[in-house]
């Protein structure tokens, strides 16, 4: 059972009102006192009616259709004409209804019989297209929401990573500063070189000993600050450390202000996570004082051994003492004089000129 909407009821009522208006128009024409519709018959013509047949409606092609064909507008002469006209009108209307091509018939049939069209005003493909577009829009909206959520989460992760990296860099910088402070205040000479022999780090003791600036030395090699012979020896030691992947300890001697300086040097490799060396670190400690003390003890032992032997003359003992003294006291000339009663005698002066000995004697 179909339930009509309010709009359909209003549309149907409008048709009925229009049809009623048409019937009322016919009624007014019939009841007009100045003219009436009469059948076009020989009787009416003989009675002297005035005739005319207007074209009121058109057919499908737009050509006039004589709705009132055979009818005329006439002035009534008696009351019998009205009933005759009514019968003729009914007869003519029945004839018109039997002709479906007439516009009148189609119009009245449409007003009275046609139901409101149930055909949708919007095609189905447009509806499906709209639904598809709406679905795509919702999917895009959901995807945008998910993407924004992921972007926010990823942004938080990146910020956290950036903060952790910044903290790590600050900690590394602080660690480097602490390490550099320790290295600069260490009494040893410290340097760090890569596998190609280029300096990566030196401390203050290195700068003072070789009279170079740290900023000027970074990236240079031993050949830029040492003579060729010394540089070749240093690089040979570095290569041995890298080859053996282990420490190397040896004693070195270097001239300094007309004197020799002794150093104990330890070189060792710096390894990465896989144990592969990537740099060589060298630490050199000045042991000149300890070396002099060691030589002094050694010389004393040699003198005592020389004196303890019975076949050594006094002159040999004196000469050994002079040589020992001059060796351990650079830029010094020594001599030993013998006292015989009240006179001085030449004992030993190997470094003094012969005239000095003659004067003494």
Secondary structure, 3 states (H helix, E strand, C coil): CCCCCHHHHHHHHHHHHHHHHHHHHHHHHHCCCCCEEEECCHHHHHCCCCCCCCCCEEECCCCEECCCCCEEEECCCCCHHHHHHHHHHHHHHHHHHCCCCEHHHHHHHHHHCCCCCCCCCCCHHHHHHHHHHHHHHHHHHHHHHHHHHHHHHHHHHHHHHHHHHHHHHHHHHHHHHHHHHHHHHCCCEEEEEECCCCEEEECHHHHHHHCCCHHHHCCCCHHHCCCHHHHHHHHHHHHHHHHHCCCEEEEEEEECCCCEEEEEEEEEEEECCCCCEEEEEEEEEECHHHHHHHHHHHHHHHHHHHHHCCCCCHHHHHHHHHHHHHHHCCCCCCCEEEEECCEEEEEECCCCCHHHHHHHC
